[in-house]
Amino acid sequence: MKKMKRDTAALAKQKYDLIIIGGGIFGICAAWDATLRGLSVVLIEKEDFAHGTSANHFKMVHGGIRYLQHGDIVRVRESCRERSALMRIAPHLVKPLPIVMPTYGHGMKGKEILSMGMLLYDLLTLDRNAKLPAENKIPFGKCLSKSKIIELFPDIKSKGLTGGALFYDGQIQNPPRLAMSFLRSAVKEGAAAANYLEVTDLLRENNQVTGVKVKDKLASVDFIIQGKVVLNAAGPWAHHLLKSTLNLKLTPTPIFSRDLAFVIPRRITGKFALACTTSSSDVDVFFDRGGRHLFIVPWRNYTLVGVWHKIFDEKPENIKVTSEELQDFVDEINIAYPGAKINRSEISMVNTGLTLFGEDEQQGSKTMSFGKRSYLFDHSKEDQLDGLITLIGVRATTARGMAEKAIDMVLIKLGVKKIRSKSAQIPIYGGKNFKNLLQTTQHQGQLSMLPNVVQNALFYNYGSEYINVLKYASNAPALLKNFINSTVLKAEIIHAIREEMAEKLADVVFRRTDFGTGAIPASSVIDECGTIMANEKGWDELQLKAEIDDVKAKFLQYLDSA
Ligand SMILES: Cc1cc2nc3c(=O)[nH]c(=O)nc-3n(C[C@H](O)[C@H](O)[C@H](O)COP(=O)(O)OP(=O)(O)OC[C@H]3O[C@@H](n4cnc5c(N)ncnc54)[C@H](O)[C@@H]3O)c2cc1C
């Protein structure tokens, strides 16, 4: 397995078919799809891979049933196709998520309309289980009786309750690890990638973009990378980058929403997620069911609660959540589902980021119109500038599919024969031979020395490549221990540094391991993790302290409002 090496000197020596700006899930999926089609690719990320929205989302892989109420069949099909693709290529990281939606009365919020919707969805998605492993197959939706709903959610509002609907989305075990699995696959196929490399300029000769100027943030040097096509996948930064470098404006102007969800370190519902209806509603729904939905979702040993949307037109760096807002959200969810009984002080993590919301519309947070389509823009048409494509993604769910479309465009630009994309079929890092891993290996070798919860975390984060982590403990038994109150193995720290380009302690804590995904680890754990990393990287006392302080400050920043 080829390791990820940060070799910036090599990047300046080659002319790539494709330069991708942005190491979020969309840019990373594009790198994977492009390398599979034989292109030479470099992916450039100004911070760490997936540090932005891609590490901070709600972990749902939408199956598309909700888009039926907008009458958007194309989106229903797209979401379902991508949910199937992810569960096929990353079975270790993506699992079906059963969701229950209670029904009230017999009108638009009633059981009859919802059961018709589920039937229609099932008919539209009959192919959804093609080539999926048995445990990831999505069953038909089902109507539940009123008594079943009360049994599952004893504190549900019972006035007018007529029953409920059970349907399925998918859920991601660990979003930054999903991004990393895609990236490792791309690197294995030959892609180059570097974090902490910021694109500061886009280079053009006449009407052709020819490359990018970058700043190496770790070495404080600037250099140029040449490419035949540049894919701007810089997410919420994409249009700022176009403006500041080429003075281009995207038309229509993308509007972003600050999305927010939070984590509670206990299970509120059992194995089912609960969709709760709130008082604000979508402005553009086809079948208005009189409110929009917040979700209470079981995830590992936690509960995810969200998602709230608010139009945000500042720079992504300025994103913040006030304490009052968070209290309002807690109040809203407690009203929607009194059984939640959430206290603000319980919140163990706040996830927020910017999501594409719509185009050119100014809509307040009370009238929700969700972002519907990702933004794929060929600048040769509007701006008469060739060699440049912009892709701004609307949902992580559809990143692979949109990446495939973007690479179709790249192939046309390069004038090469269309090679069919295989990224929906080929398992990504850890996804191959995942079936039965748990049953067949748990009593073998080093694994048998680990508690079951640690084994599970290893399997679901690294899939069939878990062995790449354990090998670091072969000659160093101390690394075969998990950190206190955590399922993270000490060997994972070494693995992240040597194989996954972890440059900073924050990279290890927030994006390579499970440490920073649900709650703040104990201070002593962060210190110990830092010490292992300092030994590996040769940091002095001063740098170690700075790295630890940085991680602790980031955790506080997440929870500042809580
Ligand atoms: C709270 C919340 C909940 C959500 N829930 C879900 C969900 O449940 N399911 C779902 O499917 N989607 C969800 N989404 C949406 C999803 O997270 C996004 O659609 C997706 O992560 C966007 O990925 P991206 O790669 O486009 O952007 P990003 O992850 O933001 O990546 C863009 C990258 O570009 C880099 N970059 C920017 N400028 C430069 C530069 N000059 N040089 C180099 N690199 C640069 C940035 O550093 C960044 O890493 C949610 C979003 C939020 C905020």
Ligand as a Chemical Component Dictionary entry (heavy atoms), coordinates in Angstrom:
data_LIG
# 
_chem_comp.id                   LIG 
_chem_comp.type                 NON-POLYMER 
_chem_comp.pdbx_formal_charge   0 
_chem_comp.three_letter_code    LIG 
# 
loop_
_chem_comp_atom.comp_id 
_chem_comp_atom.atom_id 
_chem_comp_atom.alt_atom_id 
_chem_comp_atom.type_symbol 
_chem_comp_atom.charge 
_chem_comp_atom.model_Cartn_x 
_chem_comp_atom.model_Cartn_y 
_chem_comp_atom.model_Cartn_z 
_chem_comp_atom.pdbx_ordinal 
LIG C1  C1  C 0 -23.748 20.972 10.185 1  
LIG C2  C2  C 0 -23.772 20.345 8.809  2  
LIG C3  C3  C 0 -24.454 19.169 8.611  3  
LIG C4  C4  C 0 -24.453 18.543 7.360  4  
LIG N1  N1  N 0 -25.016 17.328 7.247  5  
LIG C5  C5  C 0 -24.902 16.629 6.112  6  
LIG C6  C6  C 0 -25.359 15.301 6.062  7  
LIG O1  O1  O 0 -25.840 14.733 7.049  8  
LIG N2  N2  N 0 -25.243 14.639 4.892  9  
LIG C7  C7  C 0 -24.701 15.218 3.784  10 
LIG O2  O2  O 0 -24.629 14.550 2.748  11 
LIG N3  N3  N 0 -24.209 16.476 3.805  12 
LIG C8  C8  C 0 -24.292 17.207 4.935  13 
LIG N4  N4  N 0 -23.795 18.475 5.013  14 
LIG C9  C9  C 0 -23.200 19.087 3.809  15 
LIG C10 C10 C 0 -21.783 18.567 3.555  16 
LIG O3  O3  O 0 -21.037 18.615 4.738  17 
LIG C11 C11 C 0 -21.079 19.394 2.472  18 
LIG O4  O4  O 0 -21.861 19.357 1.312  19 
LIG C12 C12 C 0 -19.710 18.865 2.102  20 
LIG O5  O5  O 0 -18.922 18.575 3.221  21 
LIG C13 C13 C 0 -18.985 19.893 1.255  22 
LIG O6  O6  O 0 -17.715 19.381 0.940  23 
LIG P1  P1  P 0 -16.670 20.242 0.119  24 
LIG O7  O7  O 0 -15.553 19.363 -0.237 25 
LIG O8  O8  O 0 -17.364 20.916 -1.029 26 
LIG O9  O9  O 0 -16.285 21.450 1.084  27 
LIG P2  P2  P 0 -15.240 21.513 2.290  28 
LIG O10 O10 O 0 -15.293 20.338 3.163  29 
LIG O11 O11 O 0 -15.444 22.834 2.957  30 
LIG O12 O12 O 0 -13.842 21.495 1.561  31 
LIG C14 C14 C 0 -13.324 22.588 0.833  32 
LIG C15 C15 C 0 -11.831 22.591 1.098  33 
LIG O13 O13 O 0 -11.184 23.539 0.247  34 
LIG C16 C16 C 0 -10.067 24.027 0.954  35 
LIG N5  N5  N 0 -9.613  25.278 0.346  36 
LIG C17 C17 C 0 -10.277 26.447 0.318  37 
LIG N6  N6  N 0 -9.541  27.387 -0.287 38 
LIG C18 C18 C 0 -8.369  26.814 -0.653 39 
LIG C19 C19 C 0 -7.179  27.292 -1.269 40 
LIG N7  N7  N 0 -7.061  28.574 -1.652 41 
LIG N8  N8  N 0 -6.155  26.428 -1.464 42 
LIG C20 C20 C 0 -6.264  25.118 -1.078 43 
LIG N9  N9  N 0 -7.367  24.626 -0.460 44 
LIG C21 C21 C 0 -8.409  25.466 -0.250 45 
LIG C22 C22 C 0 -10.609 24.228 2.351  46 
LIG O14 O14 O 0 -9.585  24.339 3.307  47 
LIG C23 C23 C 0 -11.495 22.997 2.523  48 
LIG O15 O15 O 0 -10.835 21.941 3.166  49 
LIG C24 C24 C 0 -23.789 19.144 6.245  50 
LIG C25 C25 C 0 -23.114 20.351 6.447  51 
LIG C26 C26 C 0 -23.075 20.929 7.709  52 
LIG C27 C27 C 0 -22.314 22.189 7.914  53 
# 
loop_
_chem_comp_bond.comp_id 
_chem_comp_bond.atom_id_1 
_chem_comp_bond.atom_id_2 
_chem_comp_bond.value_order 
_chem_comp_bond.pdbx_ordinal 
LIG C1  C2  SING 1  
LIG C2  C3  SING 2  
LIG C2  C26 DOUB 3  
LIG C3  C4  DOUB 4  
LIG C4  N1  SING 5  
LIG C4  C24 SING 6  
LIG N1  C5  DOUB 7  
LIG C5  C6  SING 8  
LIG C5  C8  SING 9  
LIG C6  O1  DOUB 10 
LIG C6  N2  SING 11 
LIG N2  C7  SING 12 
LIG C7  O2  DOUB 13 
LIG C7  N3  SING 14 
LIG N3  C8  DOUB 15 
LIG C8  N4  SING 16 
LIG N4  C9  SING 17 
LIG N4  C24 SING 18 
LIG C9  C10 SING 19 
LIG C10 O3  SING 20 
LIG C10 C11 SING 21 
LIG C11 O4  SING 22 
LIG C11 C12 SING 23 
LIG C12 O5  SING 24 
LIG C12 C13 SING 25 
LIG C13 O6  SING 26 
LIG O6  P1  SING 27 
LIG P1  O7  DOUB 28 
LIG P1  O8  SING 29 
LIG P1  O9  SING 30 
LIG O9  P2  SING 31 
LIG P2  O10 DOUB 32 
LIG P2  O11 SING 33 
LIG P2  O12 SING 34 
LIG O12 C14 SING 35 
LIG C14 C15 SING 36 
LIG C15 O13 SING 37 
LIG C15 C23 SING 38 
LIG O13 C16 SING 39 
LIG C16 N5  SING 40 
LIG C16 C22 SING 41 
LIG N5  C17 SING 42 
LIG N5  C21 SING 43 
LIG C17 N6  DOUB 44 
LIG N6  C18 SING 45 
LIG C18 C19 SING 46 
LIG C18 C21 DOUB 47 
LIG C19 N7  SING 48 
LIG C19 N8  DOUB 49 
LIG N8  C20 SING 50 
LIG C20 N9  DOUB 51 
LIG N9  C21 SING 52 
LIG C22 O14 SING 53 
LIG C22 C23 SING 54 
LIG C23 O15 SING 55 
LIG C24 C25 DOUB 56 
LIG C25 C26 SING 57 
LIG C26 C27 SING 58 
# 
